[in-house]
């Protein structure tokens, strides 16, 4: 399994609006595309440790293999893909995503 990880930061004032956009539009929109190998998405949220007037969001998309991501994103698969609605709510964000192979995963 491969995880696609991306970080974005909003102001405190925009955090709830961005989270609602993620949950109600972006995540269902990705699921509706029925991307081969797409296994779901997690969203993490916290007050930024570096700047306490920012809210940090981390999105983690799970795919069966890297080829599924390149099929979804194209040759430059690491480029971030944000809808304009999301960009308007962001203070700053990664322009590229990181990709990690899951080497081991156990439930204890």
N, C-alpha and C positions, 0 to 999 in steps of 0.2 A: 504494500500500500504506500502511496505517496501523499504527503500533505503539502498543500499550497498555503503559505502563510503570508499575511499582509497586515501592515500597521497603518492606522489613520488616527488623526487627532482632531477633535472638535473643541469649540468653546463650551463652557458649562451650559450656556444658554441654548446651544444647538444640539446637545447630546441626546436628549429625549427624541427630538425630531429625527435625528439621524438613525437612532435605534429603531424607531417606528418604521422608517423607510426601509431599513434592512429587513425587519421581520415581516412587514406587510406587502412589500413590493419586490425587493431585490432577491431575497432568498426564494420566494415562491416562483419568481420569474426564471431563476436558474433551474429549479426543479422541473418547471414546465417544459424546458428545452429537451428533457430526457437525454442528456449527454451520456454517451456510452462510457461506462466506468466511473461515473460520478456517484459517490457514496454518501453525500451529505455535507453539511456545513455546521460549524460552531462559531458563535460570536462571543468574545470575551470583552469585558468593559471594566475600566477602573479609572480613578483620578490619577493623572500622570504624576509620577514621583519627581520628574525633572521640573515640572511647571504646574503648580497646583490649581491653575485656572484653566487647565486643559483636561479633557477626558480622552483617554486612549482606548481605541477599539482594535482588537485583533480578530481577523477572520481566518478561520482554518477550514479549508476545503479538502475533502478526502476523495481520492481517486484510486482506482485499482492499480494503475501504472502510469508512468510519465507520458507514454504515448497517448493516453486518454486526454491529458492536459494539452498536448500539442494539437490534438484533433479539435479541441475546444477553442484554444487561443491562437493557434497558428505557429509558424516557425519561431517567432520571438515570443515564446510562451511565458516568459517571466514578466512581461510588461503588465502593469496594472490596468484594469479595465473598470473604470468608474462611470456610472451614468451621470449626466450633467446635474441632475437633482442632488446627487450625493456630493459632487464637487462643491456645489454652492454652500453646503453645510460644513465642509471641512476647513479646518485652520491650516493643516498641513497633512501630508500623507506620503507614503512610500510610492515612488513611481514604478517600482519593480517588486514583484513577489519573490519569496524564497521557497525552495522546494526541498523537502526532506523525505528520505526513505524511512519508513518505520521498520526498525530492525527487530523489535520485540515488543509485545504488548500482552500483559497478563492481568487478570483480575484476581485480587487477593481477598 
